[in-house]
Amino acid sequence: AAVSSFQFGETEDILHRASPPGEDGVLQLEKHVITAGEPVEWIDYVTYQIALRHDGGTQPIQAQIRDVLPYPLIVYPTIDGTGIHYVTVESATGGATPLQAQLDVIPPSGGSPPLQVVNWQGTLAPNAQVTLTFQVRVIALCTPGQQTIDFINLAEARKAGGGVIQAQDTFTAKCIGYEDENIEVDLE
């Protein structure tokens, strides 16, 4: 056998040591709504932006973002020279992959309407940030006589095996029949 043909001192024994485990950083999540002004027209558009940052750490982490849009808001595509885009994913810092997100639908169930969900799942290097930007069509479904409606949108993120963190933003939209003069102000 080959092993018995070596003589003492003719080979080197190599000890492979595992690299010390890296440390995860801290995830920070921000959610913003960008409007031309408020209240937003009852059929108009707003832009949502979600930023997830992996602060610190010495190793990349697996992370995910989930944003369930309140009904009846829907993601509205943008069209440019490269095609139709529902969600734009960017990493100004680099270190985030993949630079693509999914748009899913939760089907109606019982009395609940269908909901759209923006999802991103990927890897964030230490001190990397991923930003999701998408345009939303505002359709304000109001009760008779109602002047405005608030849309509260909550985004969630987590690292693999970790707890959920949340960020939210709110905007106000006009209802059908909105009248500027019909605004009540409470003076305290």
Contact map, one row per residue, 1 for C-alpha under 8 A:
11111000000000000000000000000000000000000000000000000000000000000000000000000000000000000000000000000000000000000000000000000000000000000000000000000000000000000000000000000000000000000000
11111100000000000000000000000000000000000000000000000000000000000000000000000000000000000000000000000000000000000000000000000000000000000000000000000000000000000000000000000000000000000000
11111100000000000000000000000000000000000000000000000000000000000000000000000000000000000000000000000000000000000000000000000000000000000000000000000000000000000000000000000000000000000000
11111110000000000000000000000000000000000000000000000000000000000000000000000000000000000000000000000000000000000000000000000000000000000000000000000000000000000000000000000000000000000000
11111110000000000000000000000000000000000000000000000000000000000000000000000000000000000000000000000000000000000000000000000000000000000000000000000000000000000000000000000000000000000000
01111111011000000000000000000000000000000000000000000000000000000000000000000000000000000000000000000000000000000000000000000000000000000000000000000000000000000000000000000000000000000000
00011111110000000000000000000000000000000000000000000000000000000000000000000000000000000000000000000000000000000000000000000000000000000000000000000000000000000000000000000000000000000000
00000111111000000000000000000000000000000000000000000000000000000000000000000000000000000000000000000000000000000000000000000000000000000000000000000000000000000000000000000000000000000000
00000011111100000000000000000000000000000000000000000000000000000000000000000000000000000000000000000000000000000000000000000000000000000000000000000000000000000000000000000000000000000000
00000111111100000000000000000000000000000000000000000000000000000000000000000000000000000000000000000000000000000000000000000000000000000000000000000000000000000000000000000000000000000000
00000101111110000000000000000000000000000000000000000000000000000000000000000000000000000000000000000000000000000000000000000000000000000000000000000000000000000000000000000000000000000000
00000000111111000000000000000000000000000000000000000000000000000000000000000000000000000000000000000000000000000000000000000000000000000000000000000000000000000000000000000000000000000000
00000000001111100000000000000000000000000000000000000000000000000000000000000000000000000000000000000000000000000000000000000000000000000000000000000000000000000000000000000000000000000000
00000000000111110000000000000000000000000000000000000000000000000000000000000000000000000000000000000000000000000000000000000000000000000000000000000000000000000000000000000000000000000000
00000000000011111000000000000000000000000000000000000000000000000000000000000000000000000000000000000000000000000000000000000000000000000000000000000000000000000000000000000000000000000000
00000000000001111100000000000000000000000000000000000000000000000000000000000000000000000000000000000000000000000000000000000000000000000000000000000000000000000000000000000000000000000000
00000000000000111110000000000000000000000000000000000000000000000000000000000000000000000000000000000000000000000000000000000000000000000000000000000000000000000000000000000000000000000000
00000000000000011111000000000000000000000000000000000000000000000000000000000000000000000000000000000000000000000000000000000000000000000000000000000000000000000000000000000000000000000000
00000000000000001111100000000000000000000000000000000000000000000000000000000000000000000000000000000000000000000000000000000000000000000000000000000000000000000000000000000000000000000000
00000000000000000111110000000000000000000000000000000000000000000000000000000000000000000000000000000000000000000000000000000000000000000000000000000000000000000000000000000000000000000000
00000000000000000011111000000000000000000000000000000000000000000000000000000000000000000000000000000000000000000000000000000000000000000000000000000000000000000000000000000000000000000000
00000000000000000001111100000000000000000000000000000000111000000000000000000000000000000000000000000000000000000000000000000000000000000000000000000000000000000000000000000000000000000000
00000000000000000000111110000000000000000000000000000000111000000000000000000000000000000000000000000000000000000000000000000000000000000000000000000000000000000000000000000000000000000000
00000000000000000000011111000000000000000000000000000001111110000000000000000000000000000000000000000000000000000000000000000100000000000000000000000000000000000000000000000000000000000000
00000000000000000000001111100000000000000000000000000111111000000000000000000000000000000000000000000000000000000000000000000100000000000000000000000000000000000000000000000000000000000000
00000000000000000000000111110000000000000000000000001111100000000000000000000000000000000000000000000000000000000000000000000000000000000000000000000000000000000000000000000000000000000000
00000000000000000000000011111000000000000000000000011110000000000000000000000000000000000000000000000000000000000000000000000000000000000000000000000000000001100000000000000000000000000000
00000000000000000000000001111100000000000000000000011110000000000000000000000000000000000000000000000000000000000000000000000000000000000000000000000000000000000000100000000000000000000000
00000000000000000000000000111110000000000000000001111000000000000000000000000000000000000000000000000000000000000000000000000000000000000000000000000000000110000000111000000000000000000000
00000000000000000000000000011111000000000000000001110000000000000000000000000000000000000000000000000000000000000000000000000000000000000000000000000000000000000000001100000000000000000000
00000000000000000000000000001111100000000000000111100000000000000000000000000000000000000000000000000000000000000000000000000000000000000000000000000000011000000000001110000000000000000000
00000000000000000000000000000111110000000000000111000000000000000000000000000000000000000000000000000000000000000000000000000000000000000000000000000000000000000000000110000000000000000000
00000000000000000000000000000011111000000000011110000000000000000000000000000000000000000000000000000000000000000000000000000000000000000000000000000000000000000000000011100000000000000000
00000000000000000000000000000001111100000000011110000000000000000000000000000000000000000000000000000000000000000000000000000000000000000000000000000000000000000000000000000000000000000000
00000000000000000000000000000000111111010000111000000000000000000000000000000000000000000000000000000000000000000000000000000000000000000000000000000000000000000000000000000000000000000000
00000000000000000000000000000000011111010000010000000000000000000000000000000000000000000000000000000000000000000000000000000000000000000000000000000000000000000000000000000000000000000000
00000000000000000000000000000000001111110000000000000000000000000000000000000000000000000000000000000000000000000000000000000000000000000000000000000000000000000000000000000000000000000000
00000000000000000000000000000000001111110000000000000000000000000000000000000000000000000000000000000000000000000000000000000000000000000000000000000000000000000000000000111000000000000000
00000000000000000000000000000000000011111000000000000000000000000000000000000000000000000000000000000000000000000000000000000000000000000000000000010000000000000000000000111100000000000000
00000000000000000000000000000000001111111101100000000000000000000000000000000000000000000000000000000000000000000000000000000000000000000000000000000000000000000000000000111100000000000000
00000000000000000000000000000000000000111111000000000000000000000000000000000000000000000000000000000000000000000000000000000000000000000100000000000000000000000000000000001110000000000000
00000000000000000000000000000000000000011111000000000000000000000000000000000000000000000000000000000000000000000000000000000000000000000111000000000000000000000000000000001111000000000000
00000000000000000000000000000000000000001111100000000000000000000000000000000000000000000000000000000000000000000000000000000000000000001111000000000000000000000000000000000000000000000000
00000000000000000000000000000000000000011111110000000000000000000000000000000000000000000000000000000000000000000000000000000000000000001110000000000000000000000000000000000000000000000000
00000000000000000000000000000000001000010011111000000000000000000000000000000000000000000000000000000000000000000000000000000000000000111100000000000000000000000000000000000000000000000000
00000000000000000000000000000000111100000001111100000000000000000000000000000000000000000000000000000000000000000000000000000000000000111100000000000000000000000000000000000000000000000000
00000000000000000000000000000000111000000000111110000000000000000000000000000000000000000000000000000000000000000000000000000000000011110000000000000000000000000000000000000000000000000000
00000000000000000000000000000011110000000000011111000000000000000000000000000000000000000000000000000000000000000000000000000000000011110000000000000000000000000000000000000000000000000000
00000000000000000000000000000011110000000000001111100000000000000000000000000000000000000000000000000000000000000000000000000000001111000000000000000000000000000000000000000000000000000000
00000000000000000000000000001111000000000000000111110000000000000000000000000000000000000000000000000000000000000000000000000000001110000000000000000000001000000000000000000000000000000000
00000000000000000000000000001110000000000000000011111000000000000000000000000000000000000000000000000000000000000000000000000000111100000000000000000000000000000000000000000000000000000000
00000000000000000000000000111100000000000000000001111100000000001000000000000000000000000000000000000000000000000000000000000000111000000000000000000000000010000000000000000000000000000000
00000000000000000000000001111000000000000000000000111110000000000000000000000000000000000000000000000000000000000000000000010011110000000000000000000000000000000000000000000000000000000000
00000000000000000000000011110000000000000000000000011111100000000000000000000000000000000000000000000000000000000000000000011111100000000000000000000000000000000000000000000000000000000000
00000000000000000000000011110000000000000000000000001111100000000000000000000000000000000000000000000000000000000000000000000111000000000000000000000000000000000000000000000000000000000000
00000000000000000000000111000000000000000000000000000111110000000000000000000000000000000000000000000000000000000000000000000110000000000000000000000000000000000000000000000000000000000000
00000000000000000000011111000000000000000000000000000111111100000000000000000000000000000000000000000000000000000000000000000110000000000000000000000000000000000000000000000000000000000000
00000000000000000000011110000000000000000000000000000001111100000000000000000000000000000000000000000000000000000000000000000100000000000000000000000000000000000000000000000000000000000000
00000000000000000000011110000000000000000000000000000000111110000000000000000000000000000000000000000000000000000000000000001100000000000000000000000000000000000000000000000000000000000000
00000000000000000000000100000000000000000000000000000000111111000000000000000000000000000000000000000000000000000000000000111100000000000000000000000000000000000000000000000000000000000000
00000000000000000000000100000000000000000000000000000000001111100000000000000000000000000000000000000000000000000000000000111100000000000000000000000000000000110000000000000000000000000000
00000000000000000000000000000000000000000000000000000000000111110000000000000000000000000000000000000000000000000000000011110000000000000000000000000000000000110000000000000000000000000000
00000000000000000000000000000000000000000000000000000000000011111000000000000000000000000000000000000000000000000000000011110000000000000000000000000000000011110000000000000000000000000000
00000000000000000000000000000000000000000000000000000000000001111100000000000000000000000000000000000000000000000000001111000000000000000000000000000000000011110000000000000000000000000000
00000000000000000000000000000000000000000000000000010000000000111110000000000000000000000000000000000000000000000000011110000000000000000000000000000000001111000000000000000000000000000000
00000000000000000000000000000000000000000000000000000000000000011111000000000000000000000000000000000000000000000000111100000000000000000000000000000000001110000000000000000000000000000000
00000000000000000000000000000000000000000000000000000000000000001111100000000000000000000000000000000000000000000000111000000000000000000000000000000000111100000000000000000000000000000000
00000000000000000000000000000000000000000000000000000000000000000111110000000000000000000000000000000000000000000011110000000000000000000000000000000000111000000000000000000000000000000000
00000000000000000000000000000000000000000000000000000000000000000011111011000000000000000000000000000000000000000011110000000000000000000000000000000000110000000000000000000000000000000000
00000000000000000000000000000000000000000000000000000000000000000001111110000000000000000000000000000000000000000010000000000000000000000000000000000011100000000000000000000000000000000000
00000000000000000000000000000000000000000000000000000000000000000000111111000000000000000000000000000000000000001110000000000000000000000000000000000000000000000000000000000000000000000000
00000000000000000000000000000000000000000000000000000000000000000000011111000000000000000000000000000000000000000010000000000000000000000111100000000000000000000000000000000000000000000000
00000000000000000000000000000000000000000000000000000000000000000000111111100000000000000000000000000000000000000000000000000000000000011110000000000000000000000000000000000000000000000000
00000000000000000000000000000000000000000000000000000000000000000000101111110000000000000000000000000000000000000001000000000000000000011100000000000000000000000000000000000000000000000000
00000000000000000000000000000000000000000000000000000000000000000000000011111000000001000000000000000000000000000001000000000000000001111000000000000000000000000000000000000000000000000000
00000000000000000000000000000000000000000000000000000000000000000000000001111100000001000000000000000000000000000000000000000000000001111000000000000000000000000000000000000000000000000000
00000000000000000000000000000000000000000000000000000000000000000000000000111110000111100000000000000000000000000000000000000000000001100000000000000000000000000000000000000000000000000000
00000000000000000000000000000000000000000000000000000000000000000000000000011111000111000000000000000000000000000000000000000000000000100000000000000000000000000000000000000000000000000000
00000000000000000000000000000000000000000000000000000000000000000000000000001111111110000000000000000000000000000000000000000000000000000000000000000000000000000000000000000000000000000000
00000000000000000000000000000000000000000000000000000000000000000000000000000111111100000000000000000000000000000000000000000000000000000000000000000000000000000000000000000000000000000000
00000000000000000000000000000000000000000000000000000000000000000000000000000011111000000000000000000000000000000000000000000000000000000000000000000000000000000000000000000000000000000000
00000000000000000000000000000000000000000000000000000000000000000000000000000011111100000000000000000000000000000000000000000000000000000000000000000000000000000000000000000000000000000000
00000000000000000000000000000000000000000000000000000000000000000000000000000011111110000000000000000000000000000000000000000000000000000000000000000000000000000000000000000000000000000000
00000000000000000000000000000000000000000000000000000000000000000000000000001111011111000000000000000000000000000000000000000000000000000000000000000000000000000000000000000000000000000000
00000000000000000000000000000000000000000000000000000000000000000000000000001110001111110000000000000000000000000000000000000000000000000000000000000000000000000000000000000000000000000000
00000000000000000000000000000000000000000000000000000000000000000000000000111100000111110000000000000010000000000000000000000000000001100000000000000000000000000000000000000000000000000000
00000000000000000000000000000000000000000000000000000000000000000000000000001000000011111000000000011110000000000000010000000000000111100000000000000000000000000000000000000000000000000000
00000000000000000000000000000000000000000000000000000000000000000000000000000000000011111100000000011000000000000000000000000000000111000000000000000000000000000000000000000000000000000000
00000000000000000000000000000000000000000000000000000000000000000000000000000000000000111110000000111000000000000000000000000000011110000000000000000000000000000000000000000000000000000000
00000000000000000000000000000000000000000000000000000000000000000000000000000000000000011111000000100000000000000000000000000000011100000000000000000000000000000000000000000000000000000000
00000000000000000000000000000000000000000000000000000000000000000000000000000000000000001111111100100000000000000000000000000001111000000000000000000000000000000000000000000000000000000000
00000000000000000000000000000000000000000000000000000000000000000000000000000000000000000111110000000000000000000000000000000000110000000000000000000000000000000000000000000000000000000000
00000000000000000000000000000000000000000000000000000000000000000000000000000000000000000011111000000000000000000000000000000011100000000000000000000000000000000000000000000000000000000000
00000000000000000000000000000000000000000000000000000000000000000000000000000000000000000011111100000000000000000000000000000001100000000000000000000000000000000000000000000000000000000000
00000000000000000000000000000000000000000000000000000000000000000000000000000000000000000010111110000000000000000000000000111101100000000000000000000000000000000000000000000000000000000000
00000000000000000000000000000000000000000000000000000000000000000000000000000000000000000010011111100000000000000000000001111001110000000000000000000000000000000000000000000000000000000000
00000000000000000000000000000000000000000000000000000000000000000000000000000000000000000000001111100000000000000000000001110000000000000000000000000000000000000000000000000000000000000000
00000000000000000000000000000000000000000000000000000000000000000000000000000000000000000000000111110000000000000000000011100000000000000000000000000000000000000000000000000000000000000000
00000000000000000000000000000000000000000000000000000000000000000000000000000000000000001110000111111000000000000000000000000000000000000000000000000000000000000000000000000000000000000000
00000000000000000000000000000000000000000000000000000000000000000000000000000000000000111000000001111100000000000000000100000000000000000000000000000000000000000000000000000000000000000000
00000000000000000000000000000000000000000000000000000000000000000000000000000000000000111000000000111110000000000000011110000000000100000000000000000000000000000000000000000000000000000000
00000000000000000000000000000000000000000000000000000000000000000000000000000000000000100000000000011111000000000000011100000000000000000000000000000000000000000000000000000000000000000000
00000000000000000000000000000000000000000000000000000000000000000000000000000000000001100000000000001111100000000001111000000000000000000000000000000000000000000000000000000000000000000000
00000000000000000000000000000000000000000000000000000000000000000000000000000000000000000000000000000111110000000001111000000000000000000000000000000000000000000000000000000000000000000000
00000000000000000000000000000000000000000000000000000000000000000000000000000000000000000000000000000011111000000111100000000000000000000000000000000000000000000000000000000000000000000000
00000000000000000000000000000000000000000000000000000000000000000000000000000000000000000000000000000001111100000111100000000000000000000000000000000000000000000000000000000000000000000000
00000000000000000000000000000000000000000000000000000000000000000000000000000000000000000000000000000000111110001110000000000000000000000000000000000000000000000000000000000000000000000000
00000000000000000000000000000000000000000000000000000000000000000000000000000000000000000000000000000000011111111110000000000000000000000000000000000000000000000000000000000000000000000000
00000000000000000000000000000000000000000000000000000000000000000000000000000000000000000000000000000000001111111100000000000000000000000000000000000000000000000000000000000000000000000000
00000000000000000000000000000000000000000000000000000000000000000000000000000000000000000000000000000000000111110000000000000000000000000000000000000000000000000000000000000000000000000000
00000000000000000000000000000000000000000000000000000000000000000000000000000000000000000000000000000000000111111000000000000000000000000000000000000000000000000000000000000000000000000000
00000000000000000000000000000000000000000000000000000000000000000000000000000000000000000000000000000000000111111100000000000000000000000000000000000000000000000000000000000000000000000000
00000000000000000000000000000000000000000000000000000000000000000000001000000000000000000000000000000000001110111110000000000000000000000000000000000000000000000000000000000000000000000000
00000000000000000000000000000000000000000000000000000000000000000000001000000000000000000000000000000000111110011111000000000000000000000000000000000000000000000000000000000000000000000000
00000000000000000000000000000000000000000000000000000000000000000001111100000000000000000000000000000000111100001111100000000000000000000000000000000000000000000000000000000000000000000000
00000000000000000000000000000000000000000000000000000000000000000001100001100000000000000000000000000011110000000111110000000000000000000000000000000000000000000000000000000000000000000000
00000000000000000000000000000000000000000000000000000000000000000111100000000000000000000000000000000011110000000011111000000000000000000000000000000000000000000000000000000000000000000000
00000000000000000000000000000000000000000000000000000000000000001111100000000000000000100000000000001111000000000001111100000000000000000000000000000000000000000000000000000000000000000000
00000000000000000000000000000000000000000000000000000000000000011110000000000000000000000000000000001111000000000000111110000000000000000000000000000000000000000000000000000000000000000000
00000000000000000000000000000000000000000000000000000000000000011100000000000000000000000000000000011100000000000000011111000000000000000000000000000000000000000000000000000000000000000000
00000000000000000000000000000000000000000000000000000000000001111000000000000000000000000000000001001000000000000000001111100000000000000000000000000000000000000000000000000000000000000000
00000000000000000000000000000000000000000000000000000000000001110000000000000000000000000000000111000000000000000000000111110000000000000000000000000000000000000000000000000000000000000000
00000000000000000000000000000000000000000000000000000000000111100000000000000000000000000000001111000000000000000000000011111000000000000000000000000000000000000000000000000000000000000000
00000000000000000000000000000000000000000000000000001100000111100000000000000000000000000000001110000000000000000000000001111111110000000000000000000000000000000000000000000000000000000000
00000000000000000000000000000000000000000000000000000100001110000000000000000000000000000000001100000000000000000000000000111111000000000000000000000000000000000000000000000000000000000000
00000000000000000000000110000000000000000000000000000111111110000000000000000000000000000000001000000000000000000000000000011111000000000000000000000000000000000000000000000000000000000000
00000000000000000000000000000000000000000000000000001111100000000000000000000000000000000000100000000000000000000000000000011111100000000000000000000000000000000000000000000000000000000000
00000000000000000000000000000000000000000000000000001110000000000000000000000000000000000010111100000000000000000000000000011111110000000000000000000000000000000000000000000000000000000000
00000000000000000000000000000000000000000000000000111100000000000000000000000000000000000011111100000000000000000000000000010011111000000000000000000000000000000000000000000000000000000000
00000000000000000000000000000000000000000000000000111000000000000000000000000000000000001111000100000000000000000000000000010001111100000000000000000000000000000000000000000000000000000000
00000000000000000000000000000000000000000000000011110000000000000000000000000000000000001110000000000000000000000000000000000000111110000000000000000000000000000000000000000000000000000000
00000000000000000000000000000000000000000000000011100000000000000000000000000000000000111100000000001000000000000000000000000000011111000000000000000000000000000000000000000000000000000000
00000000000000000000000000000000000000000000001111000000000000000000000000000000000000111000000000000000000000000000000000000000001111100000000000000000000000000000000000000000000000000000
00000000000000000000000000000000000000000000001110000000000000000000000000111000000001110000000000000000000000000000000000000000000111110000000000000000000000000000000000000000000000000000
00000000000000000000000000000000000000000000111100000000000000000000000000111100000001100000000000000000000000000000000000000000000011111000000000000000000000000000000000000000000000000000
00000000000000000000000000000000000000000000111100000000000000000000000011110000000000000000000000000000000000000000000000000000000001111100000000000000000000000000000000000000000000000000
00000000000000000000000000000000000000000011110000000000000000000000000011110000000000000000000000000000000000000000000000000000000000111110000000000000000000000000000000000000000000000000
00000000000000000000000000000000000000001111110000000000000000000000000111000000000000000000000000000000000000000000000000000000000000011111000000000000000000000000000000001000000000000000
00000000000000000000000000000000000000000111000000000000000000000000000110000000000000000000000000000000000000000000000000000000000000001111100000000000000000000000000000000000000000000000
00000000000000000000000000000000000000000110000000000000000000000000000100000000000000000000000000000000000000000000000000000000000000000111110000001000000000000000000000001111000000000000
00000000000000000000000000000000000000000000000000000000000000000000000100000000000000000000000000000000000000000000000000000000000000000011111000000000000000000000000000000010000000000000
00000000000000000000000000000000000000000000000000000000000000000000000000000000000000000000000000000000000000000000000000000000000000000001111101111000000000000000000000000011000000000000
00000000000000000000000000000000000000000000000000000000000000000000000000000000000000000000000000000000000000000000000000000000000000000000111111000000000000000000000000000000000000000000
00000000000000000000000000000000000000000000000000000000000000000000000000000000000000000000000000000000000000000000000000000000000000000000011111000000000000000000000000000000000000000000
00000000000000000000000000000000000000000000000000000000000000000000000000000000000000000000000000000000000000000000000000000000000000000000001111100000000000000000000000000000100000000000
00000000000000000000000000000000000000000000000000000000000000000000000000000000000000000000000000000000000000000000000000000000000000000000011111111000000000000000000000000010010000000000
00000000000000000000000000000000000000000000000000000000000000000000000000000000000000000000000000000000000000000000000000000000000000000000010011111000000000000000000000000111111001100000
00000000000000000000000000000000000000100000000000000000000000000000000000000000000000000000000000000000000000000000000000000000000000000000010001111100000000000000000000011110010000000000
00000000000000000000000000000000000000000000000000000000000000000000000000000000000000000000000000000000000000000000000000000000000000000001010001111110000000000000000000011110000000000000
00000000000000000000000000000000000000000000000000000000000000000000000000000000000000000000000000000000000000000000000000000000000000000000000000011111000000000000000001111000000000000000
00000000000000000000000000000000000000000000000000000000000000000000010000000000000000000000000000000000000000000000000000000000000000000000000000001111100000000000000001111000000000000000
00000000000000000000000000000000000000000000000000000000000000000000010000000000000000000000000000000000000000000000000000000000000000000000000000000111110000000000000111100000000000000000
00000000000000000000000000000000000000000000000000000000000000000011110000000000000000000000000000000000000000000000000000000000000000000000000000000011111000000000000111000000000000000000
00000000000000000000000000000010000000000000000000000000000000000011100000000000000000000000000000000000000000000000000000000000000000000000000000000001111100000000011110000000000000000000
00000000000000000000000000000010000000000000000001000000000000001111000000000000000000000000000000000000000000000000000000000000000000000000000000000000111110000000011100000000000000000000
00000000000000000000000000001000000000000000000000000000000000001110000000000000000000000000000000000000000000000000000000000000000000000000000000000000011111000001111000000000000000000000
00000000000000000000000000001000000000000000000000010000000000111100000000000000000000000000000000000000000000000000000000000000000000000000000000000000001111100001110000000000000000000000
00000000000000000000000000100000000000000000000000000000000000111000000000000000000000000000000000000000000000000000000000000000000000000000000000000000000111111111100000000000000000000000
00000000000000000000000000100000000000000000000000000000000011110000000000000000000000000000000000000000000000000000000000000000000000000000000000000000000011111111000000000000000000000000
00000000000000000000000000000000000000000000000000000000000011110000000000000000000000000000000000000000000000000000000000000000000000000000000000000000000001111100000000000000000000000000
00000000000000000000000000000000000000000000000000000000000000000000000000000000000000000000000000000000000000000000000000000000000000000000000000000000000001111110000000000000000000000000
00000000000000000000000000000000000000000000000000000000000000000000000000000000000000000000000000000000000000000000000000000000000000000000000000000000000001111111000000000000000000000000
00000000000000000000000000000000000000000000000000000000000000000000000000000000000000000000000000000000000000000000000000000000000000000000000000000000000001101111100000000000000000000000
00000000000000000000000000000000000000000000000000000000000000000000000000000000000000000000000000000000000000000000000000000000000000000000000000000000000111100111110000000000000000000000
00000000000000000000000000011000000000000000000000000000000000000000000000000000000000000000000000000000000000000000000000000000000000000000000000000000000111000011111000000000000000000000
00000000000000000000000000001000000000000000000000000000000000000000000000000000000000000000000000000000000000000000000000000000000000000000000000000000011110000001111100000000000000000000
00000000000000000000000000001110000000000000000000000000000000000000000000000000000000000000000000000000000000000000000000000000000000000000000000000000011100000000111110000000000000000000
00000000000000000000000000000111000000000000000000000000000000000000000000000000000000000000000000000000000000000000000000000000000000000000000000000001111000000000011111000000000000000000
00000000000000000000000000000011100000000000000000000000000000000000000000000000000000000000000000000000000000000000000000000000000000000000000000000001110000000000001111100000000000000000
00000000000000000000000000000000100000000000000000000000000000000000000000000000000000000000000000000000000000000000000000000000000000000000000000000111100000000000000111110000000000000000
00000000000000000000000000000000100001110000000000000000000000000000000000000000000000000000000000000000000000000000000000000000000000000000000000000111000000000000000011111000000000000000
00000000000000000000000000000000000001110000000000000000000000000000000000000000000000000000000000000000000000000000000000000000000000000000000000011110000000000000000001111100000000000000
00000000000000000000000000000000000001111100000000000000000000000000000000000000000000000000000000000000000000000000000000000000000000000101000000011110000000000000000000111110000000000000
00000000000000000000000000000000000000111100000000000000000000000000000000000000000000000000000000000000000000000000000000000000000000000001000000111000000000000000000000011111010000000000
00000000000000000000000000000000000000001100000000000000000000000000000000000000000000000000000000000000000000000000000000000000000000000001110001111000000000000000000000001111110000000000
00000000000000000000000000000000000000000100000000000000000000000000000000000000000000000000000000000000000000000000000000000000000000000001010000100000000000000000000000000111110000000000
00000000000000000000000000000000000000000000000000000000000000000000000000000000000000000000000000000000000000000000000000000000000000000000000010100000000000000000000000000011111000000000
00000000000000000000000000000000000000000000000000000000000000000000000000000000000000000000000000000000000000000000000000000000000000000000000001110000000000000000000000000111111101000000
00000000000000000000000000000000000000000000000000000000000000000000000000000000000000000000000000000000000000000000000000000000000000000000000000100000000000000000000000000000111111100000
00000000000000000000000000000000000000000000000000000000000000000000000000000000000000000000000000000000000000000000000000000000000000000000000000000000000000000000000000000000011111100000
00000000000000000000000000000000000000000000000000000000000000000000000000000000000000000000000000000000000000000000000000000000000000000000000000000000000000000000000000000000001111100000
00000000000000000000000000000000000000000000000000000000000000000000000000000000000000000000000000000000000000000000000000000000000000000000000000100000000000000000000000000000011111110000
00000000000000000000000000000000000000000000000000000000000000000000000000000000000000000000000000000000000000000000000000000000000000000000000000100000000000000000000000000000001111111000
00000000000000000000000000000000000000000000000000000000000000000000000000000000000000000000000000000000000000000000000000000000000000000000000000000000000000000000000000000000000001111100
00000000000000000000000000000000000000000000000000000000000000000000000000000000000000000000000000000000000000000000000000000000000000000000000000000000000000000000000000000000000000111110
00000000000000000000000000000000000000000000000000000000000000000000000000000000000000000000000000000000000000000000000000000000000000000000000000000000000000000000000000000000000000011111
00000000000000000000000000000000000000000000000000000000000000000000000000000000000000000000000000000000000000000000000000000000000000000000000000000000000000000000000000000000000000001111
00000000000000000000000000000000000000000000000000000000000000000000000000000000000000000000000000000000000000000000000000000000000000000000000000000000000000000000000000000000000000000111
